[in-house]
């Protein structure tokens, strides 16, 4: 069965449209399934402005369906994976809104930090959504959510989720590597790991501070010695020290 979105039998009048070349203003005609067209007037390669990835962001047959994609759309496809991962994370945790809320807050802080630290946005956000994904297995197998068991059980669950949605192998391996030791940084870590670590530390500190306020001096020491990025320290100071 052919994908209905790519089957011309299901197309309407809007399936063929024209748009202006951003370089010279010449009119370029697009079919809705074309990823890009070259302007006949100036030679500029224009990305389809109405391209909707939809299922292509996770479908394992997307390359066969859409053909060879330009780098701009490949980057967009990779970026869209994070939204599908967020959905899968929520589905996996079900009614455990505490864990869903924690992961979502870590992702929000990670998104702020990744812009400052120039990390890989999809890798960092997917790691943020899945960093504690091993908790359920740890609690079921060992009756504890201790960090080392989270790290042990997290990568297999994350790999299953990422394989299901068709994530690239390189992205999957990096994310699983981060999850597998996200509480225990080594002497040399990637920027992506450091961003995830600091975002998680920020949320953990907030949660602990809310339960039992942490003394100002102790907070200051944690901020200055425990964060791995300058952006993480700066954000922590603004949250906890009003600086």
N, C-alpha and C positions, 0 to 999 in steps of 0.2 A: 504494500500500500504506500502510495506517495504521500508525503506530508502535505496536508491541505493548504498550508500557507505558501507552499512552493508550486502547487498544482494550478495551472492557468485556468482550469475549469471553474475555480472558485474565486477568480479575480473579478473585481468590479472596475468601473471607469477610472477610479483613482489609482489603479495599479500602474498606469503609465502617466508620468508627469514631467514637467519641465522646471528647471531651476536655473538661476544665473550663476555663471562662473565667478568665484570671488576675486579672480585675478583680472579678468577683462570685461566681465559683464555679459559675455555671450551666452545665449540660451543653450542649455544642455538637457537632452531628453534622457530620462531614467525609466527603466522597468523597476518595479519595487524590490525585486530580488537581486538586483545588481549592487555589488558592494561599492563599486567606483566606476567612473567614466572619465575618459580623457577629453578635454575641451578641444574641438576641432579648430578653434580659432587661435588659441595660444599654447596649446599643449599641456596645460595644467591638469594634473590628475585630481579630480574632485571626488571626495567621499560622498556616498549617497546620504543626503541630509535627513532622509526619512527611514533610514535603515533601522529596523527593529529586531534586535537579537532574540528577544523572547526566549524560546526553548534552546536556541543555539548557544546560550551562555553555559549550558550544562549537558546538552545532548551529545552522546558519543558519536553520532552520525553527522554532526554539524558540518565537518569538513567535506563530506561527500555531498551534502545537501547544498552548501553554499559555495563550494569550490575553494580555490586558494584566496585567502583574505589578505588585504594589505595590512602592514604593521599597525596602523592606527586602529583598525577594527579588532585585530588580535589582542591588542592591549585592552580595548573596551570589553571584549569577551572575558578576559582574565579578571577584569575589575568586577564584572557582574557576578562572578562566582561567589563573592563575599555575601551578596544578598541571599543567594540560595543556601549558603552555609548557615546564615543566621536563622533561616526557616527550619533547616534540618536540626540545628542545635535546640531550638524551641520544641520541635516535635520529639526529640530524644528525651529531653527533661520533662516533658508533659506538664504536670501541675506543679512542678517544683519551681515556683516563681522566684524563690530566693536565688537559686543558681542561675536562672535565666536573667534576672536583674543584674547579678554580679557580672556575668559575661558581657552583657550589653553595656554596662558602665565601663568595663575594661576596654571594650572596643571604642567607646566614645573618647576616652583619654588617649588611647593608642592613635586614633585618627588625628588628634591634635599634635601629638609628639612626632608622628611620622612625617608631617609636613616640615617640621623644624629640623629633623635629623636626616631628611632625604632618604628614608627607607623605602622599601617596596610595599606600597599601600595594600594590595591584595594579600600578600603573604602575612603582613602584620595583622590585618583585620581578621583574616581567617584564623590565624593563631589565637587571636584574642577571643573569638567566639568559641573556639574549641579547647582552650587551654586547660579547663577543668573537666573535660568530657570523660575522664577516667574515674571520676568520683563514684558514680553508680556502681561500676564493677568493683572498685576498691571496697566499698561498703558491703557489697553482697559477698565478696570472697573473703575479706579480712575483718569485717565489722569495724572498719575505721576509714576515715578519709585522710589519713596521714599522707604528707606530701610525697614520700617515696613510692607509695602505692598508687597515688594518682598518676605519677609520672610513668610508672610501670604499665598501668592499664590504659592510659590515655591514647598512645599512638595506634594500637590496633583498632580502637573504636573510631578514631579520627580517620584512619586510612579507609575503613569501610565506608564512612560517609563521603569522603572525597572521591573514592572510586565510583560510588553510586552516581554522583553527579558529573562524572567525567572530567575531574580536575587534571591538569597536566601532571605528569609523573614528577618533574622537578619540583613543582610547587608542593605536591603532596609530601615528598621526602623532606623538604625543608621545614614544612609545618610540623610534621611528625617529630623531626629532630628537636625542634623548639619545645614542643609539648613534653617530650621525653625527659627534659631536665629544667623545666621552666622555673622551678623554685631554687635551683642550684646552679648559678652561673659559674662558668669556668674562667680560667685566666685570660683566655682570648675568645671573645664572642662576637657574632655578627651584629651589625646595626639593628637588624630586624629583631634579633633576640633581646637586645638591650631595651628597645622600645617596648616590647611586650612585657618584659620584666618590670620596667618602671611603671607602666600603666596598671599592672596587677598590684604592685606595691602601693600605689596611690589609693586604689579602691580598698585594699586590705587595711591600710592605715585609717581611711575614712570610717570603715565599719567598726574597727576597734575603738577609735576615738569617740564614736557615737555611743558605743556600749559603756565605755569607761574612759573619760577624758584623759589624754596623755599629757604629762607635764611639759611645759613649753621647752625646757632645756633638753629633755629627752627627745622631743620631736625635732628640735634643731639638730641634735647629734645624728638622728636617723636620716634626716634629709641630707646632711652634708657627707655622710659616710656610706649610705646604703644604695643610693640611686646610681645608675650606670651612665646616665646621659645628663648633660647640662640642662637640656630642655625639661627633663623630668624633675631635676632639683628646682628649677625656676618655677614650674607649675606647682610643685609641692609647697614652696614658700608662699606663693600667692593664695593657696587654699588654706594652709595652716598657720602661716605667720603674718598674713596680710601684707606681704612684701613683694 
